[in-house]
């Protein structure tokens, strides 16, 4: 009975951790959208006050630099939260573990 209670509390703790990570990502996304809208508006208004047209100000490289670089960080945050890892997936981890276990078995057999 204790094991079942332990399993339930472990599942609850993992679910709470996942919800906390998801909430953190959504807060990050909201801050990203709000701050970048504000910064883009200020940048566009500043460029337009110098005599440029709206389209010139909108398509200026400075208008999208902060959203672009912050967006890279946001993408990595999303990848971590949603479990997307093309390089070090669970399958990759299992293959590496199996490889090292087999290597240890072969090394142990050498010395028998």
N, C-alpha and C positions, 0 to 999 in steps of 0.2 A: 504494500500500500504506500510506503514511503517513496518508492521509486516513481510511482504514478504521480504523486503530489509534486515530487521534484521535477518530473517531466513537464507537468502543467505549469509550474512556476517558471521553468526555463523557456517554455514556449511563450508564456506571457511576457517575459523579459525581452525576448527576441522581437516579439510583435511591438512592444513599446519602443524599443530602440529603432525599429524600422519606421514607425510613425513619427518619431522625433526627427529622424533623418529626412523624411519626406516633408515634414513641416518646415524644417530648416531650408530645404531646397526651394519650396514655394515662397518663403519669405525672401530668399535671395533673388528669386525671379521677379517678385513684386518690386523690390528695391531697385533692381536692374532697370525695369521698365520705367518706373517713376523718375529716377535720377537721370536716366539717359534722355527721356523726353524733355526734362527741364534743361539739361545741358545742351541738347540739340536746339531747343528753342532760343536759348540765350546766344548760342553760337550763330544761328541763322540771323537773329536780330542784329547782332554785332556786325556781321559781314554786310548785311543790307544797309546798315547805317553808314557804311563806307562808300555807298553808291552802287553796290552790286544788285542785280535782280534777284528775285526769290529763287529762280532755278539755279542761278550761279551759286547762291549761298547754300542751297540744299545739296548740290552735288560737289561741294568743296570737300577735299579730303579730311580737313579738320573736323567737319561735322560728324563724320562716322568713325573717327579714330578711337574714341573712348568706348563706344558700343562694341566695336570690333574686338578690341583686346580684352575687354571685360567679358564679352561673349565667349571668348575662348575659355576663360576661367569658369564661366557658367556651364559650358558644355562638359568640362571635366567634372564639375560638381554633379551634373545630371548623370554622367556615366557612372560615377561612384554610387550614387543613390539608387539608380535603376539597375545596377549590376552589369553594365555593359563594359566588358574589358576584352578586346579582341586579342590582346597579346598574352595575358596571364589568366586565362579562364580556368574554371574548375577542372575541365578536361585536361588542360595543360598541367595543372598541379598534380592530378592523379597519375599522369604519365611520368612525371618527374619522380614522384614517390615510388611508383612501381620500379622505375629504372634503378633507383638507389637501393631499394630493398633487394632486387635481384643481384646487384653488384655486391652487396654485403653478403648474400648467400654464397655467391661464387668465391669471394675472398675467404669466407669461413671454411668452405670445402677444401681450399688449398692447404690449409694447415691441419687437416685431420689425419 
